Amino acid sequence: MMNLFTATNIARCKLSGKKRYRDRKEAKRVVILARRNKLYAEQAGVPTHRNENRTYRCHACGGWHVTSKPAKPT
Ligand SMILES: [Zn+2]
């Protein structure tokens, strides 16, 4: 099982500058971690800007990213 925090070669997207994940599963795991961290921070009364809640496939790099923005209506 891969550990996200010891991965040394995380690619970044040239278009968005975001971290690029191989697949949806990996991106989803980041969202779950971010949500949990946010919950802990709120319970501790610590402000946080982490608000990633959605994964999407990037057409520019072909990878997956996480975002806090709502899905665009298409
Ligand atoms: Zn991208």
N, CA, C, O and the ligand as a Tripos MOL2 file, in Angstrom:
@<TRIPOS>MOLECULE
protein
  297   295    75     0     0
PROTEIN
NO_CHARGES

@<TRIPOS>ATOM
      1 N           0.8500   -1.2030    0.0000 N.3       1 MET1
      2 CA          0.0000    0.0000    0.0000 C.3       1 MET1
      3 C           0.8840    1.2510    0.0000 C.2       1 MET1
      4 O           1.8030    1.3790    0.8080 O.2       1 MET1
      5 N           0.5940    2.1380   -0.8930 N.am      2 MET2
      6 CA          1.4170    3.3330   -1.0260 C.3       2 MET2
      7 C           1.0580    4.3790    0.0160 C.2       2 MET2
      8 O          -0.1170    4.6230    0.2880 O.2       2 MET2
      9 N           2.0660    4.9840    0.5870 N.am      3 ASN3
     10 CA          1.8420    6.0640    1.5400 C.3       3 ASN3
     11 C           1.9800    7.4030    0.8250 C.2       3 ASN3
     12 O           3.0300    7.7000    0.2550 O.2       3 ASN3
     13 N           0.9450    8.1930    0.8550 N.am      4 LEU4
     14 CA          0.9380    9.4790    0.1500 C.3       4 LEU4
     15 C           2.0580   10.3960    0.6090 C.2       4 LEU4
     16 O           2.6040   11.1650   -0.1830 O.2       4 LEU4
     17 N           2.3980   10.3140    1.8810 N.am      5 PHE5
     18 CA          3.3240   11.2930    2.4300 C.3       5 PHE5
     19 C           4.7790   10.9130    2.2270 C.2       5 PHE5
     20 O           5.6770   11.7150    2.4880 O.2       5 PHE5
     21 N           5.0170    9.6900    1.7620 N.am      6 THR6
     22 CA          6.3900    9.3290    1.4680 C.3       6 THR6
     23 C           6.6180    9.2430   -0.0360 C.2       6 THR6
     24 O           7.7330    8.9730   -0.4820 O.2       6 THR6
     25 N           5.5820    9.4690   -0.8060 N.am      7 ALA7
     26 CA          5.7450    9.4740   -2.2530 C.3       7 ALA7
     27 C           6.6220   10.6580   -2.6430 C.2       7 ALA7
     28 O           6.3480   11.8010   -2.2780 O.2       7 ALA7
     29 N           7.6660   10.3680   -3.3810 N.am      8 THR8
     30 CA          8.6400   11.4240   -3.6620 C.3       8 THR8
     31 C           8.4500   12.0360   -5.0390 C.2       8 THR8
     32 O           9.0330   13.0760   -5.3460 O.2       8 THR8
     33 N           7.6560   11.4110   -5.8510 N.am      9 ASN9
     34 CA          7.6170   11.8480   -7.2450 C.3       9 ASN9
     35 C           6.2140   12.2190   -7.6940 C.2       9 ASN9
     36 O           5.7350   11.7410   -8.7220 O.2       9 ASN9
     37 N           5.5640   13.0650   -6.9270 N.am     10 ILE10
     38 CA          4.2310   13.4950   -7.2970 C.3      10 ILE10
     39 C           4.3280   14.5680   -8.3810 C.2      10 ILE10
     40 O           4.9310   15.6210   -8.1740 O.2      10 ILE10
     41 N           3.7450   14.2960   -9.5020 N.am     11 ALA11
     42 CA          3.7890   15.2370  -10.6160 C.3      11 ALA11
     43 C           2.8160   16.3810  -10.3770 C.2      11 ALA11
     44 O           1.8140   16.2410   -9.6760 O.2      11 ALA11
     45 N           3.1420   17.5100  -10.9790 N.am     12 ARG12
     46 CA          2.2150   18.6310  -10.9010 C.3      12 ARG12
     47 C           1.7030   18.9630  -12.2940 C.2      12 ARG12
     48 O           2.3710   18.7440  -13.3040 O.2      12 ARG12
     49 N           0.5000   19.4960  -12.3010 N.am     13 CYS13
     50 CA         -0.1360   19.8510  -13.5510 C.3      13 CYS13
     51 C           0.3910   21.2000  -14.0450 C.2      13 CYS13
     52 O           0.4410   22.1720  -13.2910 O.2      13 CYS13
     53 N           0.7760   21.2440  -15.2940 N.am     14 LYS14
     54 CA          1.2870   22.4990  -15.8340 C.3      14 LYS14
     55 C           0.2020   23.5560  -15.9450 C.2      14 LYS14
     56 O           0.4740   24.7500  -15.8240 O.2      14 LYS14
     57 N          -0.9970   23.1230  -16.1690 N.am     15 LEU15
     58 CA         -2.1010   24.0700  -16.3400 C.3      15 LEU15
     59 C          -2.5470   24.6690  -15.0080 C.2      15 LEU15
     60 O          -2.6420   25.8890  -14.8730 O.2      15 LEU15
     61 N          -2.8160   23.8180  -14.0370 N.am     16 SER16
     62 CA         -3.4030   24.2830  -12.7790 C.3      16 SER16
     63 C          -2.3720   24.4350  -11.6710 C.2      16 SER16
     64 O          -2.6180   25.1330  -10.6870 O.2      16 SER16
     65 N          -1.2150   23.7860  -11.8190 N.am     17 GLY17
     66 CA         -0.2190   23.7980  -10.7470 C.3      17 GLY17
     67 C          -0.5950   22.8970   -9.5890 C.2      17 GLY17
     68 O           0.1000   22.8580   -8.5730 O.2      17 GLY17
     69 N          -1.6880   22.1750   -9.7380 N.am     18 LYS18
     70 CA         -2.1510   21.2730   -8.6880 C.3      18 LYS18
     71 C          -1.3620   19.9740   -8.7240 C.2      18 LYS18
     72 O          -0.7540   19.6160   -9.7330 O.2      18 LYS18
     73 N          -1.3920   19.2850   -7.5990 N.am     19 LYS19
     74 CA         -0.8300   17.9500   -7.5670 C.3      19 LYS19
     75 C          -1.6560   17.0450   -8.4680 C.2      19 LYS19
     76 O          -2.8810   17.1400   -8.5360 O.2      19 LYS19
     77 N          -0.9490   16.1760   -9.1470 N.am     20 ARG20
     78 CA         -1.6210   15.2880  -10.0740 C.3      20 ARG20
     79 C          -1.6310   13.8740   -9.5110 C.2      20 ARG20
     80 O          -0.5930   13.3500   -9.1060 O.2      20 ARG20
     81 N          -2.7840   13.2740   -9.4880 N.am     21 TYR21
     82 CA         -2.9030   11.9120   -8.9940 C.3      21 TYR21
     83 C          -3.1800   10.9680  -10.1530 C.2      21 TYR21
     84 O          -3.8000   11.3290  -11.1530 O.2      21 TYR21
     85 N          -2.6940    9.7390   -9.9780 N.am     22 ARG22
     86 CA         -2.7580    8.7580  -11.0630 C.3      22 ARG22
     87 C          -4.1840    8.4100  -11.4600 C.2      22 ARG22
     88 O          -4.5210    8.2940  -12.6390 O.2      22 ARG22
     89 N          -4.9990    8.2510  -10.4410 N.am     23 ASP23
     90 CA         -6.3490    7.7830  -10.7300 C.3      23 ASP23
     91 C          -7.3320    8.3350   -9.7130 C.2      23 ASP23
     92 O          -6.9480    8.9840   -8.7400 O.2      23 ASP23
     93 N          -8.5740    8.0700   -9.9490 N.am     24 ARG24
     94 CA         -9.6260    8.6240   -9.1090 C.3      24 ARG24
     95 C          -9.5320    8.1490   -7.6690 C.2      24 ARG24
     96 O          -9.8150    8.8880   -6.7260 O.2      24 ARG24
     97 N          -9.1270    6.8950   -7.5270 N.am     25 LYS25
     98 CA         -9.0390    6.3100   -6.2000 C.3      25 LYS25
     99 C          -8.0420    7.0900   -5.3390 C.2      25 LYS25
    100 O          -8.3000    7.3800   -4.1710 O.2      25 LYS25
    101 N          -6.9160    7.4160   -5.9350 N.am     26 GLU26
    102 CA         -5.8860    8.1380   -5.2020 C.3      26 GLU26
    103 C          -6.3550    9.5520   -4.8540 C.2      26 GLU26
    104 O          -6.1480   10.0150   -3.7320 O.2      26 GLU26
    105 N          -6.9760   10.2260   -5.7930 N.am     27 ALA27
    106 CA         -7.4870   11.5810   -5.5530 C.3      27 ALA27
    107 C          -8.5610   11.5650   -4.4680 C.2      27 ALA27
    108 O          -8.6190   12.4530   -3.6170 O.2      27 ALA27
    109 N          -9.4080   10.5380   -4.5160 N.am     28 LYS28
    110 CA        -10.4970   10.4050   -3.5470 C.3      28 LYS28
    111 C          -9.9530   10.2570   -2.1330 C.2      28 LYS28
    112 O         -10.5170   10.7810   -1.1720 O.2      28 LYS28
    113 N          -8.8510    9.5380   -2.0290 N.am     29 ARG29
    114 CA         -8.2490    9.3290   -0.7200 C.3      29 ARG29
    115 C          -7.7690   10.6640   -0.1310 C.2      29 ARG29
    116 O          -7.8640   10.8940    1.0750 O.2      29 ARG29
    117 N          -7.2610   11.5220   -0.9900 N.am     30 VAL30
    118 CA         -6.8190   12.8450   -0.5540 C.3      30 VAL30
    119 C          -8.0010   13.6650   -0.0520 C.2      30 VAL30
    120 O          -7.8880   14.3820    0.9420 O.2      30 VAL30
    121 N          -9.1310   13.5600   -0.7390 N.am     31 VAL31
    122 CA        -10.3410   14.2760   -0.3210 C.3      31 VAL31
    123 C         -10.7880   13.7930    1.0560 C.2      31 VAL31
    124 O         -11.1520   14.5940    1.9170 O.2      31 VAL31
    125 N         -10.7560   12.4960    1.2510 N.am     32 ILE32
    126 CA        -11.1800   11.9280    2.5290 C.3      32 ILE32
    127 C         -10.2580   12.3970    3.6540 C.2      32 ILE32
    128 O         -10.7240   12.7520    4.7370 O.2      32 ILE32
    129 N          -8.9570   12.3960    3.3950 N.am     33 LEU33
    130 CA         -7.9910   12.8760    4.3930 C.3      33 LEU33
    131 C          -8.2090   14.3490    4.7070 C.2      33 LEU33
    132 O          -8.1530   14.7560    5.8670 O.2      33 LEU33
    133 N          -8.4570   15.1480    3.6720 N.am     34 ALA34
    134 CA         -8.6600   16.5860    3.8590 C.3      34 ALA34
    135 C          -9.9050   16.8460    4.6910 C.2      34 ALA34
    136 O          -9.9100   17.7170    5.5620 O.2      34 ALA34
    137 N         -10.9590   16.0860    4.4180 N.am     35 ARG35
    138 CA        -12.2050   16.2370    5.1840 C.3      35 ARG35
    139 C         -11.9840   15.9030    6.6450 C.2      35 ARG35
    140 O         -12.4830   16.5920    7.5350 O.2      35 ARG35
    141 N         -11.2330   14.8410    6.8830 N.am     36 ARG36
    142 CA        -10.9870   14.4110    8.2510 C.3      36 ARG36
    143 C         -10.1410   15.4530    8.9860 C.2      36 ARG36
    144 O         -10.4050   15.7770   10.1440 O.2      36 ARG36
    145 N          -9.1270   15.9700    8.3000 N.am     37 ASN37
    146 CA         -8.2850   17.0040    8.9060 C.3      37 ASN37
    147 C          -9.0910   18.2480    9.2280 C.2      37 ASN37
    148 O          -8.8960   18.8750   10.2690 O.2      37 ASN37
    149 N          -9.9940   18.5970    8.3330 N.am     38 LYS38
    150 CA        -10.8290   19.7820    8.5380 C.3      38 LYS38
    151 C         -11.7310   19.5830    9.7550 C.2      38 LYS38
    152 O         -11.9030   20.4860   10.5740 O.2      38 LYS38
    153 N         -12.2970   18.3930    9.8550 N.am     39 LEU39
    154 CA        -13.1750   18.0820   10.9830 C.3      39 LEU39
    155 C         -12.4130   18.1860   12.3020 C.2      39 LEU39
    156 O         -12.9040   18.7810   13.2620 O.2      39 LEU39
    157 N         -11.2200   17.6100   12.3460 N.am     40 TYR40
    158 CA        -10.3980   17.6750   13.5470 C.3      40 TYR40
    159 C         -10.0690   19.1210   13.8950 C.2      40 TYR40
    160 O         -10.1230   19.5190   15.0590 O.2      40 TYR40
    161 N          -9.7270   19.8990   12.8740 N.am     41 ALA41
    162 CA         -9.3500   21.2960   13.0880 C.3      41 ALA41
    163 C         -10.5300   22.0800   13.6530 C.2      41 ALA41
    164 O         -10.3700   22.8950   14.5610 O.2      41 ALA41
    165 N         -11.7180   21.8250   13.1040 N.am     42 GLU42
    166 CA        -12.9130   22.5210   13.5740 C.3      42 GLU42
    167 C         -13.2250   22.1640   15.0210 C.2      42 GLU42
    168 O         -13.6100   23.0200   15.8180 O.2      42 GLU42
    169 N         -13.0530   20.8960   15.3440 N.am     43 GLN43
    170 CA        -13.3120   20.4490   16.7080 C.3      43 GLN43
    171 C         -12.3290   21.0720   17.6870 C.2      43 GLN43
    172 O         -12.6540   21.3060   18.8510 O.2      43 GLN43
    173 N         -11.1250   21.3350   17.1990 N.am     44 ALA44
    174 CA        -10.0830   21.9330   18.0390 C.3      44 ALA44
    175 C         -10.1550   23.4560   18.0220 C.2      44 ALA44
    176 O          -9.4030   24.1270   18.7280 O.2      44 ALA44
    177 N         -11.0660   23.9970   17.2100 N.am     45 GLY45
    178 CA        -11.2140   25.4410   17.1220 C.3      45 GLY45
    179 C         -10.1150   26.1180   16.3340 C.2      45 GLY45
    180 O          -9.8430   27.3050   16.5140 O.2      45 GLY45
    181 N          -9.4800   25.3460   15.4510 N.am     46 VAL46
    182 CA         -8.4000   25.8880   14.6360 C.3      46 VAL46
    183 C          -8.9310   26.2020   13.2360 C.2      46 VAL46
    184 O          -9.5250   25.3370   12.5920 O.2      46 VAL46
    185 N          -8.7240   27.4170   12.7680 N.am     47 PRO47
    186 CA         -9.1860   27.7280   11.4140 C.3      47 PRO47
    187 C          -8.3890   26.9530   10.3700 C.2      47 PRO47
    188 O          -7.1820   26.7570   10.5150 O.2      47 PRO47
    189 N          -9.0620   26.5250    9.3380 N.am     48 THR48
    190 CA         -8.3680   25.7960    8.2770 C.3      48 THR48
    191 C          -8.9000   26.2220    6.9240 C.2      48 THR48
    192 O         -10.0730   26.5630    6.7690 O.2      48 THR48
    193 N          -8.0220   26.1950    5.9690 N.am     49 HIS49
    194 CA         -8.4330   26.5350    4.6090 C.3      49 HIS49
    195 C          -8.5990   25.2970    3.7490 C.2      49 HIS49
    196 O          -8.9340   25.3750    2.5670 O.2      49 HIS49
    197 N          -8.3550   24.1450    4.3750 N.am     50 ARG50
    198 CA         -8.4900   22.9070    3.6140 C.3      50 ARG50
    199 C          -9.9680   22.6590    3.3720 C.2      50 ARG50
    200 O         -10.7500   22.5320    4.3150 O.2      50 ARG50
    201 N         -10.3400   22.5910    2.1180 N.am     51 ASN51
    202 CA        -11.7510   22.3680    1.8410 C.3      51 ASN51
    203 C         -11.9570   21.5230    0.5860 C.2      51 ASN51
    204 O         -12.9880   21.6110   -0.0800 O.2      51 ASN51
    205 N         -10.9630   20.7150    0.2830 N.am     52 GLU52
    206 CA        -11.0790   19.8930   -0.9180 C.3      52 GLU52
    207 C         -12.2180   18.9040   -0.7710 C.2      52 GLU52
    208 O         -12.2780   18.1650    0.2120 O.2      52 GLU52
    209 N         -13.1000   18.8850   -1.7160 N.am     53 ASN53
    210 CA        -14.2290   17.9780   -1.5620 C.3      53 ASN53
    211 C         -14.6620   17.3010   -2.8500 C.2      53 ASN53
    212 O         -15.6800   16.6090   -2.8800 O.2      53 ASN53
    213 N         -13.8930   17.4970   -3.9130 N.am     54 ARG54
    214 CA        -14.3220   16.9090   -5.1780 C.3      54 ARG54
    215 C         -13.1000   16.5250   -6.0070 C.2      54 ARG54
    216 O         -12.0720   17.2030   -5.9880 O.2      54 ARG54
    217 N         -13.2430   15.4210   -6.7330 N.am     55 THR55
    218 CA        -12.1700   15.0150   -7.6370 C.3      55 THR55
    219 C         -12.6310   15.2430   -9.0690 C.2      55 THR55
    220 O         -13.8210   15.1580   -9.3720 O.2      55 THR55
    221 N         -11.6750   15.5320   -9.9440 N.am     56 TYR56
    222 CA        -12.0460   15.6410  -11.3500 C.3      56 TYR56
    223 C         -10.8970   15.2400  -12.2500 C.2      56 TYR56
    224 O          -9.7280   15.3520  -11.8820 O.2      56 TYR56
    225 N         -11.2370   14.7850  -13.4010 N.am     57 ARG57
    226 CA        -10.2530   14.3890  -14.4040 C.3      57 ARG57
    227 C          -9.8250   15.6280  -15.1610 C.2      57 ARG57
    228 O         -10.6580   16.4090  -15.6190 O.2      57 ARG57
    229 N          -8.5060   15.8040  -15.2900 N.am     58 CYS58
    230 CA         -7.9750   16.9860  -15.9550 C.3      58 CYS58
    231 C          -7.6910   16.6890  -17.4220 C.2      58 CYS58
    232 O          -7.0180   15.7140  -17.7560 O.2      58 CYS58
    233 N          -8.2120   17.5370  -18.2770 N.am     59 HIS59
    234 CA         -7.9990   17.3250  -19.7040 C.3      59 HIS59
    235 C          -6.6040   17.7580  -20.1330 C.2      59 HIS59
    236 O          -6.0900   17.2970  -21.1520 O.2      59 HIS59
    237 N          -5.9950   18.6450  -19.3530 N.am     60 ALA60
    238 CA         -4.6690   19.1600  -19.7130 C.3      60 ALA60
    239 C          -3.5720   18.1230  -19.4910 C.2      60 ALA60
    240 O          -2.6890   17.9610  -20.3330 O.2      60 ALA60
    241 N          -3.6270   17.4220  -18.3610 N.am     61 CYS61
    242 CA         -2.5400   16.4980  -18.0380 C.3      61 CYS61
    243 C          -2.9930   15.0430  -18.0200 C.2      61 CYS61
    244 O          -2.1630   14.1360  -17.9550 O.2      61 CYS61
    245 N          -4.2930   14.8140  -18.0770 N.am     62 GLY62
    246 CA         -4.7890   13.4450  -18.1010 C.3      62 GLY62
    247 C          -4.8150   12.7920  -16.7310 C.2      62 GLY62
    248 O          -5.1920   11.6280  -16.5950 O.2      62 GLY62
    249 N          -4.4100   13.5490  -15.7120 N.am     63 GLY63
    250 CA         -4.4300   13.0160  -14.3490 C.3      63 GLY63
    251 C          -5.6820   13.4540  -13.6140 C.2      63 GLY63
    252 O          -6.6330   13.9580  -14.2110 O.2      63 GLY63
    253 N          -5.6620   13.2500  -12.2950 N.am     64 TRP64
    254 CA         -6.8010   13.6360  -11.4580 C.3      64 TRP64
    255 C          -6.3760   14.7000  -10.4680 C.2      64 TRP64
    256 O          -5.2530   14.6700   -9.9660 O.2      64 TRP64
    257 N          -7.2600   15.6400  -10.1830 N.am     65 HIS65
    258 CA         -6.9940   16.6760   -9.1950 C.3      65 HIS65
    259 C          -8.1320   16.7130   -8.1840 C.2      65 HIS65
    260 O          -9.2040   16.1440   -8.3940 O.2      65 HIS65
    261 N          -7.8590   17.4050   -7.0760 N.am     66 VAL66
    262 CA         -8.9230   17.6470   -6.1120 C.3      66 VAL66
    263 C          -9.1840   19.1500   -6.0600 C.2      66 VAL66
    264 O          -8.2700   19.9530   -6.2430 O.2      66 VAL66
    265 N         -10.4210   19.5180   -5.8110 N.am     67 THR67
    266 CA        -10.7880   20.9280   -5.7750 C.3      67 THR67
    267 C         -11.8660   21.1660   -4.7400 C.2      67 THR67
    268 O         -12.5870   20.2480   -4.3490 O.2      67 THR67
    269 N         -11.9670   22.4050   -4.3020 N.am     68 SER68
    270 CA        -13.0370   22.7620   -3.3760 C.3      68 SER68
    271 C         -14.1780   23.4500   -4.1200 C.2      68 SER68
    272 O         -15.2200   23.7600   -3.5420 O.2      68 SER68
    273 N         -13.9590   23.6820   -5.4090 N.am     69 LYS69
    274 CA        -15.0040   24.3590   -6.1830 C.3      69 LYS69
    275 C         -16.1100   23.3840   -6.5730 C.2      69 LYS69
    276 O         -15.8450   22.2130   -6.8470 O.2      69 LYS69
    277 N         -17.3250   23.8610   -6.5960 N.am     70 PRO70
    278 CA        -18.4320   22.9910   -7.0070 C.3      70 PRO70
    279 C         -18.3330   22.6500   -8.4990 C.2      70 PRO70
    280 O         -17.7060   23.3650   -9.2810 O.2      70 PRO70
    281 N         -18.9600   21.5620   -8.8550 N.am     71 ALA71
    282 CA        -18.9310   21.1240  -10.2480 C.3      71 ALA71
    283 C         -19.6410   22.1520  -11.1280 C.2      71 ALA71
    284 O         -20.6700   22.7150  -10.7570 O.2      71 ALA71
    285 N         -19.0610   22.3750  -12.2970 N.am     72 LYS72
    286 CA        -19.7050   23.2790  -13.2370 C.3      72 LYS72
    287 C         -20.9000   22.5950  -13.8630 C.2      72 LYS72
    288 O         -20.8290   21.4180  -14.2180 O.2      72 LYS72
    289 N         -21.9800   23.3070  -14.0010 N.am     73 PRO73
    290 CA        -23.1070   22.7080  -14.7260 C.3      73 PRO73
    291 C         -22.7620   22.5990  -16.2090 C.2      73 PRO73
    292 O         -22.3290   23.5690  -16.8310 O.2      73 PRO73
    293 N         -22.9570   21.4300  -16.7510 N.am     74 THR74
    294 CA        -22.5830   21.2530  -18.1610 C.3      74 THR74
    295 C         -23.8090   20.9780  -19.0160 C.2      74 THR74
    296 O         -23.6900   20.8020  -20.2290 O.2      74 THR74
    297 ZN         -4.0100   18.6760  -14.7860 Zn       75 ZN75
@<TRIPOS>BOND
     1     1     2 1
     2     2     3 1
     3     3     4 2
     4     3     5 am
     5     5     6 1
     6     6     7 1
     7     7     8 2
     8     7     9 am
     9     9    10 1
    10    10    11 1
    11    11    12 2
    12    11    13 am
    13    13    14 1
    14    14    15 1
    15    15    16 2
    16    15    17 am
    17    17    18 1
    18    18    19 1
    19    19    20 2
    20    19    21 am
    21    21    22 1
    22    22    23 1
    23    23    24 2
    24    23    25 am
    25    25    26 1
    26    26    27 1
    27    27    28 2
    28    27    29 am
    29    29    30 1
    30    30    31 1
    31    31    32 2
    32    31    33 am
    33    33    34 1
    34    34    35 1
    35    35    36 2
    36    35    37 am
    37    37    38 1
    38    38    39 1
    39    39    40 2
    40    39    41 am
    41    41    42 1
    42    42    43 1
    43    43    44 2
    44    43    45 am
    45    45    46 1
    46    46    47 1
    47    47    48 2
    48    47    49 am
    49    49    50 1
    50    50    51 1
    51    51    52 2
    52    51    53 am
    53    53    54 1
    54    54    55 1
    55    55    56 2
    56    55    57 am
    57    57    58 1
    58    58    59 1
    59    59    60 2
    60    59    61 am
    61    61    62 1
    62    62    63 1
    63    63    64 2
    64    63    65 am
    65    65    66 1
    66    66    67 1
    67    67    68 2
    68    67    69 am
    69    69    70 1
    70    70    71 1
    71    71    72 2
    72    71    73 am
    73    73    74 1
    74    74    75 1
    75    75    76 2
    76    75    77 am
    77    77    78 1
    78    78    79 1
    79    79    80 2
    80    79    81 am
    81    81    82 1
    82    82    83 1
    83    83    84 2
    84    83    85 am
    85    85    86 1
    86    86    87 1
    87    87    88 2
    88    87    89 am
    89    89    90 1
    90    90    91 1
    91    91    92 2
    92    91    93 am
    93    93    94 1
    94    94    95 1
    95    95    96 2
    96    95    97 am
    97    97    98 1
    98    98    99 1
    99    99   100 2
   100    99   101 am
   101   101   102 1
   102   102   103 1
   103   103   104 2
   104   103   105 am
   105   105   106 1
   106   106   107 1
   107   107   108 2
   108   107   109 am
   109   109   110 1
   110   110   111 1
   111   111   112 2
   112   111   113 am
   113   113   114 1
   114   114   115 1
   115   115   116 2
   116   115   117 am
   117   117   118 1
   118   118   119 1
   119   119   120 2
   120   119   121 am
   121   121   122 1
   122   122   123 1
   123   123   124 2
   124   123   125 am
   125   125   126 1
   126   126   127 1
   127   127   128 2
   128   127   129 am
   129   129   130 1
   130   130   131 1
   131   131   132 2
   132   131   133 am
   133   133   134 1
   134   134   135 1
   135   135   136 2
   136   135   137 am
   137   137   138 1
   138   138   139 1
   139   139   140 2
   140   139   141 am
   141   141   142 1
   142   142   143 1
   143   143   144 2
   144   143   145 am
   145   145   146 1
   146   146   147 1
   147   147   148 2
   148   147   149 am
   149   149   150 1
   150   150   151 1
   151   151   152 2
   152   151   153 am
   153   153   154 1
   154   154   155 1
   155   155   156 2
   156   155   157 am
   157   157   158 1
   158   158   159 1
   159   159   160 2
   160   159   161 am
   161   161   162 1
   162   162   163 1
   163   163   164 2
   164   163   165 am
   165   165   166 1
   166   166   167 1
   167   167   168 2
   168   167   169 am
   169   169   170 1
   170   170   171 1
   171   171   172 2
   172   171   173 am
   173   173   174 1
   174   174   175 1
   175   175   176 2
   176   175   177 am
   177   177   178 1
   178   178   179 1
   179   179   180 2
   180   179   181 am
   181   181   182 1
   182   182   183 1
   183   183   184 2
   184   183   185 am
   185   185   186 1
   186   186   187 1
   187   187   188 2
   188   187   189 am
   189   189   190 1
   190   190   191 1
   191   191   192 2
   192   191   193 am
   193   193   194 1
   194   194   195 1
   195   195   196 2
   196   195   197 am
   197   197   198 1
   198   198   199 1
   199   199   200 2
   200   199   201 am
   201   201   202 1
   202   202   203 1
   203   203   204 2
   204   203   205 am
   205   205   206 1
   206   206   207 1
   207   207   208 2
   208   207   209 am
   209   209   210 1
   210   210   211 1
   211   211   212 2
   212   211   213 am
   213   213   214 1
   214   214   215 1
   215   215   216 2
   216   215   217 am
   217   217   218 1
   218   218   219 1
   219   219   220 2
   220   219   221 am
   221   221   222 1
   222   222   223 1
   223   223   224 2
   224   223   225 am
   225   225   226 1
   226   226   227 1
   227   227   228 2
   228   227   229 am
   229   229   230 1
   230   230   231 1
   231   231   232 2
   232   231   233 am
   233   233   234 1
   234   234   235 1
   235   235   236 2
   236   235   237 am
   237   237   238 1
   238   238   239 1
   239   239   240 2
   240   239   241 am
   241   241   242 1
   242   242   243 1
   243   243   244 2
   244   243   245 am
   245   245   246 1
   246   246   247 1
   247   247   248 2
   248   247   249 am
   249   249   250 1
   250   250   251 1
   251   251   252 2
   252   251   253 am
   253   253   254 1
   254   254   255 1
   255   255   256 2
   256   255   257 am
   257   257   258 1
   258   258   259 1
   259   259   260 2
   260   259   261 am
   261   261   262 1
   262   262   263 1
   263   263   264 2
   264   263   265 am
   265   265   266 1
   266   266   267 1
   267   267   268 2
   268   267   269 am
   269   269   270 1
   270   270   271 1
   271   271   272 2
   272   271   273 am
   273   273   274 1
   274   274   275 1
   275   275   276 2
   276   275   277 am
   277   277   278 1
   278   278   279 1
   279   279   280 2
   280   279   281 am
   281   281   282 1
   282   282   283 1
   283   283   284 2
   284   283   285 am
   285   285   286 1
   286   286   287 1
   287   287   288 2
   288   287   289 am
   289   289   290 1
   290   290   291 1
   291   291   292 2
   292   291   293 am
   293   293   294 1
   294   294   295 1
   295   295   296 2
@<TRIPOS>SUBSTRUCTURE
     1 MET1         2 RESIDUE 1 A MET
     2 MET2         6 RESIDUE 1 A MET
     3 ASN3        10 RESIDUE 1 A ASN
     4 LEU4        14 RESIDUE 1 A LEU
     5 PHE5        18 RESIDUE 1 A PHE
     6 THR6        22 RESIDUE 1 A THR
     7 ALA7        26 RESIDUE 1 A ALA
     8 THR8        30 RESIDUE 1 A THR
     9 ASN9        34 RESIDUE 1 A ASN
    10 ILE10       38 RESIDUE 1 A ILE
    11 ALA11       42 RESIDUE 1 A ALA
    12 ARG12       46 RESIDUE 1 A ARG
    13 CYS13       50 RESIDUE 1 A CYS
    14 LYS14       54 RESIDUE 1 A LYS
    15 LEU15       58 RESIDUE 1 A LEU
    16 SER16       62 RESIDUE 1 A SER
    17 GLY17       66 RESIDUE 1 A GLY
    18 LYS18       70 RESIDUE 1 A LYS
    19 LYS19       74 RESIDUE 1 A LYS
    20 ARG20       78 RESIDUE 1 A ARG
    21 TYR21       82 RESIDUE 1 A TYR
    22 ARG22       86 RESIDUE 1 A ARG
    23 ASP23       90 RESIDUE 1 A ASP
    24 ARG24       94 RESIDUE 1 A ARG
    25 LYS25       98 RESIDUE 1 A LYS
    26 GLU26      102 RESIDUE 1 A GLU
    27 ALA27      106 RESIDUE 1 A ALA
    28 LYS28      110 RESIDUE 1 A LYS
    29 ARG29      114 RESIDUE 1 A ARG
    30 VAL30      118 RESIDUE 1 A VAL
    31 VAL31      122 RESIDUE 1 A VAL
    32 ILE32      126 RESIDUE 1 A ILE
    33 LEU33      130 RESIDUE 1 A LEU
    34 ALA34      134 RESIDUE 1 A ALA
    35 ARG35      138 RESIDUE 1 A ARG
    36 ARG36      142 RESIDUE 1 A ARG
    37 ASN37      146 RESIDUE 1 A ASN
    38 LYS38      150 RESIDUE 1 A LYS
    39 LEU39      154 RESIDUE 1 A LEU
    40 TYR40      158 RESIDUE 1 A TYR
    41 ALA41      162 RESIDUE 1 A ALA
    42 GLU42      166 RESIDUE 1 A GLU
    43 GLN43      170 RESIDUE 1 A GLN
    44 ALA44      174 RESIDUE 1 A ALA
    45 GLY45      178 RESIDUE 1 A GLY
    46 VAL46      182 RESIDUE 1 A VAL
    47 PRO47      186 RESIDUE 1 A PRO
    48 THR48      190 RESIDUE 1 A THR
    49 HIS49      194 RESIDUE 1 A HIS
    50 ARG50      198 RESIDUE 1 A ARG
    51 ASN51      202 RESIDUE 1 A ASN
    52 GLU52      206 RESIDUE 1 A GLU
    53 ASN53      210 RESIDUE 1 A ASN
    54 ARG54      214 RESIDUE 1 A ARG
    55 THR55      218 RESIDUE 1 A THR
    56 TYR56      222 RESIDUE 1 A TYR
    57 ARG57      226 RESIDUE 1 A ARG
    58 CYS58      230 RESIDUE 1 A CYS
    59 HIS59      234 RESIDUE 1 A HIS
    60 ALA60      238 RESIDUE 1 A ALA
    61 CYS61      242 RESIDUE 1 A CYS
    62 GLY62      246 RESIDUE 1 A GLY
    63 GLY63      250 RESIDUE 1 A GLY
    64 TRP64      254 RESIDUE 1 A TRP
    65 HIS65      258 RESIDUE 1 A HIS
    66 VAL66      262 RESIDUE 1 A VAL
    67 THR67      266 RESIDUE 1 A THR
    68 SER68      270 RESIDUE 1 A SER
    69 LYS69      274 RESIDUE 1 A LYS
    70 PRO70      278 RESIDUE 1 A PRO
    71 ALA71      282 RESIDUE 1 A ALA
    72 LYS72      286 RESIDUE 1 A LYS
    73 PRO73      290 RESIDUE 1 A PRO
    74 THR74      294 RESIDUE 1 A THR
    75 ZN75       297 GROUP 0 **** ****
